[in-house]
Amino acid sequence: MTGEVGLGQRVLSGARSPQEQALAGSLDALGLQVNRDNVLQVRNALKGEFDRLRRLMALHAPMLRVGECGPDPVSGPAAGLFNEKVQALAGQCTGYVEALGDAADVLDQTARAYGYNEEQIVASFTAFQATEHGEPRGGPR
């Protein structure tokens, strides 16, 4: 594999969901190119954000609920409608998070096609995580 490919094209070729299409468009609009020199960095950034957002969604999902305001005849149906909207928005967020994970997975495959092995890929992400948490940089990127 040689040359550079638009990031959105690379990671989400054949994307079908609106979230995946939007992510692909956003990535291409950034003008980022994936090549052997940066594929692990881009993968790490997407995987790190996927992991972070997935944890936040799991943590906050139980709180994504509106209760009834009172015993009046409007509160029950209103709470139900609000909860439908909240769940729809949470579903969109979950779709976006999953699209980030899928993109990171495709970049993992791309890194392998560029000749990186499992050990290098894991070491790169470990170093990325250490940097994200304020520890010194180290290891292959």
C-alpha positions in Angstrom: 0.0 0.0 0.0 1.5 3.3 -1.0 0.4 6.9 -1.3 -2.0 8.9 0.7 -5.8 8.6 0.9 -8.3 10.9 2.3 -9.0 9.9 5.9 -12.8 9.8 5.5 -12.4 7.7 2.4 -10.0 5.3 4.0 -11.8 4.6 7.3 -15.4 4.7 6.2 -15.5 3.6 2.6 -18.9 2.2 2.0 -20.4 3.9 5.1 -24.1 3.6 5.2 -25.5 5.2 8.3 -26.0 9.0 8.5 -23.5 9.1 11.4 -20.9 7.3 9.4 -21.5 9.5 6.3 -21.2 12.6 8.4 -18.0 11.4 10.1 -16.5 10.5 6.7 -17.4 14.0 5.4 -16.0 15.7 8.5 -12.7 13.7 8.3 -12.3 14.5 4.6 -13.1 18.2 5.2 -10.1 18.3 7.6 -7.9 17.5 4.7 -6.1 14.8 6.6 -4.3 12.1 4.7 -3.5 8.7 6.0 -0.1 7.3 5.1 2.5 5.0 6.7 4.0 7.8 8.8 0.7 8.9 10.4 -1.7 5.9 10.3 -0.9 4.9 13.9 -1.3 8.4 15.2 -4.7 8.9 13.5 -5.8 5.4 14.7 -4.8 6.2 18.2 -6.6 9.5 18.3 -9.8 7.9 17.0 -9.6 4.9 19.2 -8.8 7.0 22.3 -11.8 9.2 21.6 -14.0 6.1 21.0 -12.9 4.6 24.3 -13.4 7.9 26.2 -16.9 8.5 24.7 -18.0 4.9 25.1 -17.1 5.1 28.8 -19.0 8.4 29.2 -22.1 7.0 27.5 -22.1 3.9 29.7 -21.6 6.0 32.8 -24.4 8.5 32.0 -26.9 6.3 30.2 -28.8 5.5 33.4 -29.3 9.2 34.0 -30.7 9.9 30.6 -34.3 9.9 31.7 -36.9 12.6 32.6 -39.3 11.8 35.4 -42.8 13.1 35.9 -42.9 16.6 37.3 -46.1 16.0 39.3 -49.4 14.1 39.6 -51.2 16.2 37.0 -52.5 14.6 33.8 -49.9 16.2 31.5 -46.7 15.1 33.4 -46.9 11.4 32.6 -47.3 11.8 28.8 -44.9 14.7 28.7 -42.2 12.7 30.5 -42.8 9.8 28.0 -42.3 12.1 25.0 -39.3 13.7 26.5 -37.8 10.3 27.2 -38.4 9.2 23.6 -36.5 12.3 22.4 -33.7 11.8 24.9 -33.3 8.2 23.8 -33.3 9.2 20.1 -30.5 11.7 20.8 -28.6 9.1 22.9 -29.0 6.6 20.0 -27.5 9.2 17.6 -24.6 9.7 20.0 -24.0 6.0 20.3 -24.0 5.7 16.5 -21.4 8.4 16.3 -19.2 6.7 19.0 -19.5 3.3 17.2 -18.5 5.0 13.9 -15.4 6.3 15.6 -14.6 2.7 16.8 -15.2 1.3 13.3 -12.9 3.9 11.9 -10.2 3.0 14.3 -10.6 -0.7 13.4 -10.2 0.1 9.7 -7.1 2.1 10.5 -5.8 -0.9 12.5 -6.2 -2.9 9.3 -4.6 -0.2 7.3 -1.6 -0.1 9.6 -1.2 -3.8 9.1 -1.3 -3.3 5.4 1.5 -0.7 5.8 3.6 -3.4 7.6 3.0 -2.7 11.3 2.5 -5.7 13.5 0.4 -6.3 16.5 3.2 -5.5 19.0 3.9 -2.1 17.3 0.2 -1.2 17.1 -0.4 -2.0 20.8 2.8 -0.2 21.9 1.8 2.8 19.9 -1.6 3.0 21.6 0.0 2.4 25.0 2.3 5.3 24.4 -0.6 7.5 23.2 -2.6 6.7 26.3 0.3 7.6 28.5 0.7 10.9 26.7 -3.1 11.6 27.1 -2.8 11.1 30.8 0.2 13.4 31.2 2.9 10.8 31.3 6.1 11.3 29.2 6.0 10.2 25.6 7.8 7.0 24.7 7.7 4.0 22.4 6.9 3.9 18.7 4.1 6.1 17.4 
